[in-house]
Amino acid sequence: MSRLLAALLLLLPAPAGATELTVHVLGVHATPGDILVAACPREGFPGAACPFLGSAPARLGEVTITLHDLPAGDFALKAFHDLDGDRQLRTDWLGRPREPLGFGNDAPITRTGPPRFEAAAVRLPPNGAFETRLTLRYE
């Protein structure tokens, strides 16, 4: 009986593979600091609870960051240029960003805050690779 069960288990489909997400961050205007990218499920956006993070040293023009082992699904993207190296988005007393940032699909910041999840989200396939671009805003 146990051999039959083992043989049946081998016939089950393998779990879906993980996706590799490559984000091309455009419009980097300065070289000090790092560019940080986060892929956030609905419940982690726009807050700080994004489980998929990556970073790379800033360089003029474009910085490419690849996040590994993401599950399939919808993820909102956010990125910022950490000019002061504290790995936190610096804001003023009203909560407005003081460091350059951008969102997936180049979703604009609204008058009341970050874009909606749907505006900044990309849909990742069950396995393979996915590439996208976003542009930092220096305001």
NUVEXTOR-145503 format. One record per residue: x, y, z of N, C-alpha, C, O, CB in turn; residue number from 1. Coordinates in steps of 0.001 Angstrom, whole numbers, plus 500000, padded with zeros to 6 digits. Glycine has a CB too. Layout:
REM residues N
    n_xx    n_yy    n_zz   ca_xx   ca_yy   ca_zz    c_xx    c_yy    c_zz    o_xx    o_yy    o_zz   cb_xx   cb_yy   cb_zz  seq
       X       Y       Z       X       Y       Z       X       Y       Z       X       Y       Z       X       Y       Z  NUM
...
This chain:
REM residues 139
    n_xx    n_yy    n_zz   ca_xx   ca_yy   ca_zz    c_xx    c_yy    c_zz    o_xx    o_yy    o_zz   cb_xx   cb_yy   cb_zz  seq
  500820  498797  500000  500000  500000  500000  500861  501263  500000  500555  502223  499292  499069  500001  501207    1
  501944  501264  500798  502782  502457  500852  503487  502709  499519  503721  503862  499157  503812  502326  501971    2
  503833  501631  498772  504448  501817  497453  503449  502432  496475  503817  503261  495644  504971  500472  496904    3
  502207  502029  496576  501174  502597  495719  500986  504075  496009  500860  504886  495091  499855  501852  495904    4
  500967  504424  497295  500828  505833  497691  502019  506638  497191  501846  507739  496669  500700  505965  499230    5
  503213  506108  497343  504411  506811  496867  504353  507004  495352  504712  508070  494850  505691  506033  497257    6
  503906  505987  494625  503802  506102  493171  502771  507152  492782  502989  507902  491831  503438  504750  492550    7
  501656  507219  493495  500628  508223  493215  501133  509630  493502  500815  510564  492766  499373  507944  494040    8
  501910  509789  494553  502468  511107  494876  503389  511609  493776  503450  512811  493517  503227  511053  496199    9
  504100  510705  493131  504976  511106  492030  504197  511621  490831  504729  512375  490016  505845  509942  491608   10
  502945  511218  490722  502123  511655  489591  501497  513026  489808  501003  513633  488858  501038  510646  489329   11
  501509  513522  491045  500935  514839  491321  501782  515917  490665  503001  515777  490569  500828  515087  492844   12
  501146  516989  490215  501938  518059  489606  502850  518710  490640  502505  518829  491816  501019  519116  488968   13
  503997  519120  490180  504938  519825  491069  504377  521202  491389  503639  521772  490586  506357  519948  490415   14
  504718  521742  492554  504248  523085  492870  504792  524093  491859  505875  523921  491299  504663  523479  494298   15
  504023  525128  491650  504430  526161  490697  505769  526751  491115  506021  526979  492299  503359  527272  490594   16
  506621  526993  490127  507918  527575  490417  507808  529035  490792  506763  529666  490637  508833  527417  489238   17
  508883  529537  491274  508919  530932  491685  509275  531819  490496  509874  531374  489517  509925  531135  492832   18
  508894  533062  490612  509144  534031  489555  510302  534936  489949  510476  535283  491117  507879  534863  489265   19
  511079  535304  488959  512152  536284  489134  511645  537603  488552  511248  537667  487389  513501  535815  488433   20
  511662  538645  489368  511170  539965  488956  512343  540920  488803  513073  541177  489761  510144  540524  489980   21
  512520  541443  487599  513567  542422  487341  512916  543786  487154  512033  543961  486315  514415  542028  486092   22
  513369  544747  487952  512831  546104  487905  513938  547038  487426  515007  547117  488031  512278  546551  489305   23
  513665  547740  486336  514589  548748  485821  514117  550089  486385  513056  550593  486019  514636  548758  484225   24
  514915  550647  487270  514580  551928  487891  515259  553017  487067  516485  553095  486994  515033  551982  489409   25
  514432  553852  486451  514921  554890  485544  514941  556248  486238  514288  556457  487260  514049  554952  484278   26
  515702  557155  485658  515689  558537  486123  516478  558787  487380  516152  559702  488136  514310  558964  486345   27
  517521  557993  487634  518351  558218  488823  519243  559425  488548  520031  559415  487602  519211  556942  489180   28
  519121  560463  489375  519820  561733  489134  521077  561922  489966  521844  562851  489717  518894  562868  489400   29
  521301  561070  490937  522446  561271  491835  523083  559923  492139  522440  558881  492008  522011  561983  493154   30
  524352  559946  492547  525051  558696  492804  525222  558327  494272  525471  557150  494532  526370  558759  492183   31
  525115  559197  495235  525253  558672  496597  524032  557844  496974  522937  558056  496452  525450  559823  497608   32
  524233  556900  497884  523115  556122  498409  522787  554901  497567  523524  554529  496655  521902  556989  498515   33
  521647  554283  497905  521179  553071  497251  519785  553282  496693  519040  554148  497153  521192  551888  498224   34
  519443  552479  495696  518079  552406  495196  517460  551169  495838  518025  550078  495762  518027  552342  493609   35
  516306  551337  496466  515605  550232  497102  514296  549977  496370  513587  550917  496013  515348  550527  498598   36
  513977  548707  496146  512750  548294  495467  512027  547300  496355  512650  546437  496974  513050  547676  494065   37
  510693  547428  496414  509864  546497  497170  508704  546027  496306  508098  546821  495586  509344  547150  498468   38
  508397  544743  496377  507218  544162  495729  506268  543773  496849  506594  542937  497692  507588  542915  494809   39
  505090  544388  496851  504177  544286  497983  502863  543605  497609  502228  543986  496626  503897  545661  498544   40
  502453  542609  498378  501102  542090  498172  500094  543146  498628  500464  544114  499292  500890  540745  498944   41
  498854  542963  498280  497821  543950  498600  497866  544365  500072  497772  545553  500383  496441  543392  498262   42
  498008  543401  500973  497968  543725  502400  499216  544465  502893  499216  544981  504011  497793  542460  503198   43
  500269  544527  502089  501483  545220  502499  501692  546561  501826  502736  547188  502007  502652  544362  502231   44
  500717  547011  501054  500886  548252  500302  499867  549275  500759  498701  548915  500924  500755  548003  498789   45
  500233  550518  500971  501534  551112  500683  502486  551093  501874  503578  551655  501795  501350  552522  500221   46
  502094  550457  502974  502918  550434  504191  504257  549761  504020  504670  549462  502900  502183  549753  505280   47
  504924  549525  505105  506293  549021  505087  506382  547502  505157  507488  546974  505266  507059  549614  506223   48
  505279  546784  505102  505296  545337  505284  505453  544574  503976  504733  543603  503742  504036  544899  505970   49
  506364  544985  503136  506585  544304  501864  507637  543215  502062  508763  543507  502465  507027  545311  500756   50
  507278  541968  501781  508218  540884  502065  509324  540695  501024  510299  539992  501290  507466  539618  502194   51
  509191  541304  499854  510171  541093  498791  510903  542398  498524  510332  543347  497987  509489  540571  497496   52
  512176  542434  498908  512968  543666  498857  514274  543421  498116  514816  542316  498125  513251  544193  500280   53
  514763  544470  497479  516063  544416  496837  516677  545800  496800  515969  546802  496901  515951  543839  495424   54
  517987  545859  496656  518659  547154  496580  519927  547028  495744  520459  545938  495533  518992  547685  497995   55
  520384  548169  495284  521630  548252  494520  522168  549661  494670  521394  550593  494886  521413  547886  493008   56
  523481  549838  494561  524056  551178  494636  523489  552070  493525  523294  551627  492393  525594  551110  494538   57
  523235  553308  493868  522718  554274  492891  523807  554600  491875  524989  554682  492209  522221  555572  493597   58
  523383  554784  490634  524266  555304  489596  523397  556070  488617  522222  555752  488435  525070  554156  488878   59
  523966  557058  488001  523210  557932  487114  522523  557157  486002  523103  556258  485394  524119  558982  486519   60
  521271  557528  485751  520517  556921  484662  519611  555814  485131  518522  556077  485642  521447  556394  483623   61
  520045  554564  484966  519210  553395  485251  519911  552446  486211  521113  552204  486093  518854  552661  483954   62
  519156  551914  487157  519636  550880  488072  518690  549690  487935  517471  549848  487990  519704  551403  489568   63
  519259  548502  487758  518454  547295  487612  518576  546446  488869  519675  546163  489346  518888  546489  486366   64
  517422  546047  489395  517370  545243  490619  516491  544031  490329  515393  544165  489788  516815  546078  491846   65
  516980  542852  490691  516218  541624  490484  515846  541030  491833  516693  540842  492706  517024  540605  489640   66
  514555  540738  491985  514031  540069  493171  513770  538614  492795  513257  538329  491713  512722  540771  493705   67
  514119  537706  493680  514035  536278  493386  512952  535602  494222  512581  536075  495296  515384  535606  493634   68
  512461  534488  493701  511554  533591  494425  510241  534232  494854  509774  534007  495971  512245  533063  495631   69
  509648  535024  493980  508319  535576  494258  507259  534583  493799  507436  533919  492778  508124  536954  493553   70
  506174  534476  494534  505074  533635  494067  504304  534355  492964  504448  535564  492779  504129  533264  495237   71
  503497  533612  492245  502636  534228  491229  501604  535104  491921  501229  534853  493067  501938  533146  490347   72
  501150  536129  491220  500102  536980  491770  500360  538442  491493  501271  538806  490749  499972  536761  493253   73
  499539  539268  492105  499627  540720  491924  500469  541348  493031  500267  541079  494215  498218  541352  491903   74
  501419  542193  492618  502293  542880  493555  502435  544333  493125  502736  544618  491966  503679  542190  493637   75
  502216  545245  494059  502479  546655  493792  503966  546897  493996  504575  546347  494914  501618  547587  494715   76
  504538  547714  493144  505966  548009  493226  506168  549426  493722  505445  550350  493348  506651  547813  491860   77
  507172  549574  494573  507584  550901  494996  509092  550902  495090  509715  549887  495402  506930  551305  496353   78
  509672  552064  494815  511124  552214  494856  511445  553602  495363  510670  554538  495167  511764  551969  493460   79
  512589  553737  496015  513050  555068  496380  514565  555109  496404  515240  554087  496523  512483  555485  497739   80
  515076  556327  496285  516518  556575  496321  516870  556968  497746  516549  558068  498197  516949  557694  495292   81
  517526  556068  498441  517907  556280  499839  519176  557130  499880  520288  556606  499944  518123  554916  500580   82
  518990  558433  499841  520131  559355  499766  520965  559373  501030  522181  559558  500964  519648  560747  499478   83
  520335  559182  502185  521068  559288  503450  521487  557945  504038  522107  557916  505102  520231  560017  504450   84
  521168  556833  503379  521649  555525  503801  520960  554920  505011  521479  553966  505589  523068  555617  504081   85
  519800  555445  505416  519137  554895  506603  518111  553804  506275  517492  553243  507179  518456  556008  507362   86
  517929  553503  504974  517005  552471  504487  515546  552756  504844  514717  551847  504886  517402  551125  505047   87
  515245  554031  505101  513887  554495  505379  513586  555673  504466  514453  556511  504219  513716  554894  506881   88
  512350  555736  503963  511956  556886  503157  511783  558088  504079  510915  558098  504952  510644  556596  502362   89
  512612  559085  503872  512546  560305  504685  511346  561130  504254  511105  561307  503060  513854  561135  504558   90
  510591  561638  505225  509417  562475  504939  509484  563754  505752  510223  563849  506732  508105  561713  505244   91
  508690  564748  505326  508602  565984  506099  507522  565816  507176  506968  564729  507337  508286  567208  505170   92
  507234  566873  507896  506301  566791  509018  504863  566505  508568  504027  566103  509377  506340  568084  509811   93
  504580  566711  507286  503258  566382  506755  503194  564970  506162  502138  564528  505709  502864  567396  505697   94
  504329  564269  506168  504379  562927  505604  504707  562879  504130  504658  561811  503519  503093  562257  505824   95
  505046  564029  503543  505426  564063  502125  506858  563554  501974  507715  563864  502801  505293  565507  501543   96
  507122  562777  500928  508467  562224  500734  509506  563311  500504  509259  564287  499796  508473  561259  499564   97
  510664  563126  501108  511793  564036  500919  512923  563356  500158  513974  563955  499934  512302  564545  502271   98
  512708  562108  499761  513672  561399  498927  512927  560960  497660  511719  560723  497699  514313  560159  499692   99
  513650  560852  496538  513009  560481  495278  512352  559102  495368  512918  558171  495940  514033  560500  494140  100
  511149  558983  494795  510480  557691  494800  509667  557498  493542  509411  558441  492793  509591  557555  496021  101
  509265  556252  493320  508441  555904  492174  507646  554654  492473  507933  553933  493429  509298  555707  490922  102
  506635  554399  491642  505746  553265  491832  505616  552485  490536  505894  553007  489457  504369  553727  492322  103
  505192  551235  490647  504968  550392  489488  504047  551065  488486  503147  551813  488866  504393  549058  489911  104
  504271  550800  487212  503498  551386  486112  503606  552903  486072  502795  553571  485429  502041  550986  486230  105
  504612  553452  486761  504778  554904  486896  503496  555552  487404  503152  556668  487016  505186  555530  485551  106
  502796  554835  488278  501561  555368  488874  501888  556655  489619  502848  556701  490389  500898  554325  489839  107
  501098  557699  489396  501396  558985  490041  500991  559005  491512  500072  558310  491945  500688  560113  489305  108
  501707  559818  492244  501326  560093  493628  500101  560998  493565  500069  561960  492797  502513  560762  494454  109
  499105  560686  494369  497886  561487  494347  498001  562647  495331  498972  562734  496082  496657  560618  494681  110
  497031  563519  495324  497034  564646  496274  496927  564161  497703  497342  564856  498631  495886  565610  495972  111
  496369  562963  497888  496179  562444  499240  497195  561389  499639  497128  560866  500752  494811  561874  499368  112
  498134  561061  498760  499154  560083  499130  499541  559174  497981  499419  559544  496813  498672  559252  500282  113
  500014  557971  498322  500478  557050  497282  499335  556574  496398  498165  556720  496752  501173  555853  497911  114
  499678  556004  495244  498630  555503  494353  497915  554297  494952  498396  553688  495907  499222  555133  492996  115
  496770  553963  494382  496055  552757  494793  496876  551521  494393  497696  551574  493476  494628  552710  494151  116
  496642  550433  495089  497333  549176  494805  497218  548819  493321  498219  548513  492673  496759  548038  495675  117
  496007  548859  492792  495770  548458  491404  496583  549285  490415  497014  548768  489385  494295  548576  491075  118
  496792  550544  490711  497535  551419  489802  499028  551086  489767  499681  551274  488740  497345  552872  490210  119
  499567  550595  490878  501001  550332  490981  501359  548853  490851  502528  548488  490975  501514  550851  492291  120
  500363  547996  490602  500587  546548  490624  500938  545973  489257  500526  546479  488213  499364  545853  491153  121
  501712  544902  489309  501994  544074  488146  501550  542657  488483  501516  542276  489653  503516  544125  487750  122
  501215  541887  487475  500801  540486  487678  501962  539582  487294  502394  539560  486142  499518  540135  486835  123
  502465  538829  488284  503593  537934  488048  503085  536555  487636  502130  536045  488221  504483  537830  489308  124
  503713  535958  486642  503305  534621  486201  503742  533567  487220  504525  533869  488121  503901  534302  484808  125
  503245  532334  487086  503564  531303  488069  505028  530885  488085  505503  530406  489115  502724  530109  487817  126
  505741  531042  487016  507173  530737  487037  507835  531451  485881  507178  531938  484962  507431  529205  486962  127
  509142  531500  485950  509868  532181  484889  510360  533541  485330  510789  533726  486469  508997  532323  483668  128
  510293  534486  484415  510840  535813  484683  509860  536876  484200  509088  536663  483265  512220  535991  483999  129
  509916  538024  484867  509065  539156  484513  509913  540411  484648  510647  540562  485625  507775  539229  485420  130
  509820  541312  483677  510569  542569  483713  509617  543742  483623  508593  543679  482943  511598  542630  482573  131
  509968  544822  484323  509183  546041  484266  510095  547227  484518  511258  547065  484890  508024  546008  485289  132
  509559  548412  484314  510303  549657  484527  509469  550586  485386  508239  550546  485363  510667  550336  483176  133
  510155  551420  486140  509501  552520  486835  510477  553672  486906  511690  553476  486833  509022  552100  488256  134
  509947  554872  487048  510782  556085  487041  510701  556769  488384  509615  556965  488928  510346  557057  485921  135
  511864  557137  488924  511898  557887  490174  511473  559323  489926  511758  559896  488874  513300  557841  490803  136
  510796  559893  490896  510386  561303  490834  511209  562078  491863  511219  561755  493051  508834  561470  491103  137
  511886  563093  491380  512669  563982  492253  511856  565262  492397  511934  566157  491555  514130  564274  491667  138
  511080  565341  493467  510211  566523  493659  510543  567230  494937  509920  568240  495263  508736  566128  493662  139
